[in-house]
Amino acid sequence: MTRTSAPAVMWLLLAQLAAIAPLAPTIPIWMVLVWGAVAWWYWRIVTAAWSFPSALVKVALVVFSVAGIYLQYRQWLALEPMVATLVLAVILKVLELKQRRDHWLVLLLCYFVVACRFLFEQQINAVPVAVLQLLAILAAQQMLYREKPAIAASVRLSALMLIQALPLMLFLFLVFPRIGPLWSMPLPSAKAQTGMSDELRFGDIAELSQNAALAFRVRFEGGQLPPPSQRYWRGLVLENYDSQRWTVNRMGRLTTPPPPPLQGERQRYVVTLEPGAHEWLYSLPVARVNRDDIRYAGAYQWLPKAPLTGRLQYVVDSVLTQPRTEASNRVLQRNLRLPGNDSPRARELALQWARQYPDPADRVAAALRYFRNSPFEYTLKPALLGRDNVDEFLFESRQGFCEHYAGSFVFLMRAAGVPSRLVVGYQGGEVNTTDNYLLVHQSDAHAWAEVWLPARGWQRIDPTSTVAPDRVALGADSLLSAQQGFLGKSPLSLRRFDWARDIRLYLDSVNYAWANWVLNYDSERQSGVLSSLMGGISVKRMLVGLLIFGALPMALVALMMFKPAWRASRREPALRYYHTACRRLARRTGLRREPGETVAAFSRRVGEQAPEWAPWFAAFSSAFERCQYRRDSDALSQLRALKRPKKLSEKEIANA
C-alpha cells in the first residue's frame, strides 16, 4: 500500500492533470479519458482499499493504449506519437505507485510533459500556463511531506522557489550556447504546413481564405510601409499546366542563377514566418535575402538550400519595380505550353486577339477589358467546374476567386501567343498601428499573373483587380468579410469581431516582441548581447555571472526567511524600545536575555546580578508589560522616557 497520505495523492493527480491538459489538442482525446479512469482507480486504492490491478490487466492496458496511438498516427518515428507515448507512460505509471519514490518519478516525468508543450506552442500565452503547471507540480512535491493539506503555504513556497530560480534562468538563457530550438523539429501533421501549396487548382485559395491564421509578419526599416497596391508577397512561380492544376517547374528550380540587380530605391524589411515547414520564402517582387542558407532560384524566387522548419526570420532588401531582364527561348517556350485541346472556346477567343493585335501588350489589354466588361463575380463560393474548367468559368459560371481569374488569364495569354506564368503568394497585409508592422494572414493568399513583353520583360498583371479593385486597394478583409464562408474555418478568431481589433493588435504586438527577443534569440544576437553586457565571453565572467544570478538570489531568500529579531521588532514601537534597552544594558553589564526567557524573569535576574541597574530596568520592564499586554497608552510614553539606562550609586543602593 502507498506510504503517502490521501492529500498527497490528490495533489499528485491534480499536478498530473495540470501537466497533461494543455496537450489535449495534440494528443488523442481518448487519452484524457484513460487518465480519468486510471486516476479514479488509484484514488479508490488509496481511500477504499481496492487492490492494485494484476499484471495481466496492466499488460492489456499498455497493449490497447499503444495500439490506439499507432492507429491514431500510423507511425512511430514522429514527434506527436512520441509525445503521446510519454504522456501514456505518465498516466499508466499511477497504477504502480507503492512507494514515495514512485510518486517522485511521476512528478519528475510531469516536468518533461510540461516542456513537451513548447514543441507545439511557443506563443507568449503558453508561459503563464507553464508557470501554473510548475506551481501545481511543486506544491504536489511539498505535499508528499505534509500530514495535513496546506494549500496557501504550499503555493506560497512554490511561488518563492520559482521567483528564486528566475534570475538564474534568465542568465542561462542569455549565455547558454544556441543549439537550435527543439520546436524547429518537423511535425508530421497539418501543424507543419504553412498554408500555401506548391500546386494550385481552381478553388484552393478560396478555401485557404477561410483560415484566419497568421502567415508572417513584416517590419520595415524606418517604419515606411509600401502602399497596398505594392504589397505583393511573392512566393512561387507555377509554370506547368495539365488542364486541371498548375505546378512548379521542378527542373528549373535545380539551377542557381545570379540574383537580379537591385536598381532603384531600396527598402529593407524583416520577415518573420510563423512556425512550419518552409520550402520557399516570401518577399516583394525584386529582392535580395540576406541569409547563407537561402539561394536564388530564378523568377524572383528565394528558396532554402534545405527545407527549414520552425519559426523563420530573414532580412530582405527590395525594390518595388521589376527591371527588364532577358529570358531564354527555352523559358519562353515553356511559358507558352498548353495541354491537349480542352477549353476550345477560350482558345478561339485568344486566337482572335492574336490575329487582331500584333502587339502582345494590346492582347493583354484586350483580355483585361474582357474581364472588366463581362459580368464576373468575385466570390468565395464559386460554382464547381468540370473538365473544360477555363471555358466554363469564362463563358458560363463567371464566378470565381483570384486563382480563377489569374489561371484563366494565363491560359488566354498562352493561347494568344504571349508567354505567361502564374504566381502565388499573398497580397496586402493588416497594419498593426500599435507597433507599425504588417500582419499577413492566410486569408490574404492571392494569385496573379506575369506576362513577357519584349520591350519590358516580365510584367505583373493582376486580373482580379479589374473585377474587384477593392481586393488590392483595401485588402481581402474589407471585401470578403460580408461573404458567407469568410474565416469559416476559424469560428473563434478575434478577426471576426470589429470591436476586438485593438485588443487583438495589442496582443499581437506582445507576441511579436516575444518572437523577436526570445524565440529568435540566435547565436548572432546572443553574441551581440553578451558583448554589450559583459564585454565578451570567458570562464571568469561566466563564473561571476553564475555567482551573481545564482547564489545572490538564494542568499536574499535566506535573509528573508531567517531575518533577525530586531527586524521583527521594528513593527512595534514597544518591542523596539525594549530590544534597544536590552542591548544597552548588555553593553554596560554583560547581561544578555536568554532565548525564551520572559520579561519578568530577566528583570529579576538583573536585580540579582546588577542591582545598580535594577530599579531602572524593573520600571522599564513593568511599563513594557503594560504597553504590550494591557495596551496601556500611557505606558508607551513612559517607555520612551525610560529607554536610556540609569545607574544607582552605592549610597542609593544601600538606602534602598
BELNORJO-V187642 format. One record per run of one state. SS is the DSSP state (H for helix, E for strand, - for the rest). FROM is the first residue (numbers start at 1). TO is the last residue. If there is no record, write none. Layout:
# BELNORJO-V187642
ss:SS from:FROM to:TO
ss:SS from:FROM to:TO
This chain:
# BELNORJO-V187642
ss:- from:1 to:5
ss:H from:6 to:21
ss:- from:22 to:29
ss:H from:30 to:48
ss:- from:49 to:54
ss:H from:55 to:73
ss:- from:74 to:78
ss:H from:79 to:96
ss:- from:97 to:99
ss:H from:100 to:119
ss:- from:120 to:124
ss:H from:125 to:143
ss:- from:144 to:150
ss:H from:151 to:175
ss:- from:176 to:181
ss:H from:182 to:184
ss:- from:185 to:189
ss:H from:190 to:192
ss:- from:193 to:198
ss:E from:199 to:201
ss:- from:202 to:203
ss:H from:204 to:208
ss:- from:209 to:213
ss:E from:214 to:220
ss:H from:221 to:223
ss:- from:224 to:227
ss:H from:228 to:230
ss:- from:231 to:231
ss:E from:232 to:238
ss:- from:239 to:239
ss:E from:240 to:241
ss:- from:242 to:244
ss:E from:245 to:247
ss:- from:248 to:251
ss:H from:252 to:254
ss:- from:255 to:266
ss:E from:267 to:278
ss:- from:279 to:282
ss:E from:283 to:283
ss:- from:284 to:285
ss:E from:286 to:289
ss:- from:290 to:293
ss:E from:294 to:296
ss:- from:297 to:301
ss:E from:302 to:304
ss:- from:305 to:307
ss:E from:308 to:319
ss:- from:320 to:328
ss:H from:329 to:334
ss:- from:335 to:343
ss:H from:344 to:356
ss:- from:357 to:359
ss:H from:360 to:373
ss:- from:374 to:376
ss:E from:377 to:378
ss:- from:379 to:388
ss:H from:389 to:397
ss:- from:398 to:398
ss:E from:399 to:400
ss:- from:401 to:401
ss:H from:402 to:415
ss:- from:416 to:419
ss:E from:420 to:427
ss:- from:428 to:429
ss:E from:430 to:432
ss:- from:433 to:436
ss:E from:437 to:441
ss:H from:442 to:444
ss:E from:445 to:453
ss:- from:454 to:456
ss:E from:457 to:461
ss:- from:462 to:463
ss:H from:464 to:467
ss:- from:468 to:468
ss:H from:469 to:473
ss:- from:474 to:475
ss:H from:476 to:480
ss:- from:481 to:493
ss:H from:494 to:496
ss:- from:497 to:497
ss:H from:498 to:519
ss:- from:520 to:522
ss:H from:523 to:534
ss:- from:535 to:538
ss:H from:539 to:561
ss:- from:562 to:564
ss:H from:565 to:569
ss:- from:570 to:572
ss:H from:573 to:589
ss:- from:590 to:598
ss:H from:599 to:609
ss:- from:610 to:610
ss:H from:611 to:629
ss:- from:630 to:632
ss:H from:633 to:642
ss:- from:643 to:649
ss:H from:650 to:655
ss:- from:656 to:656
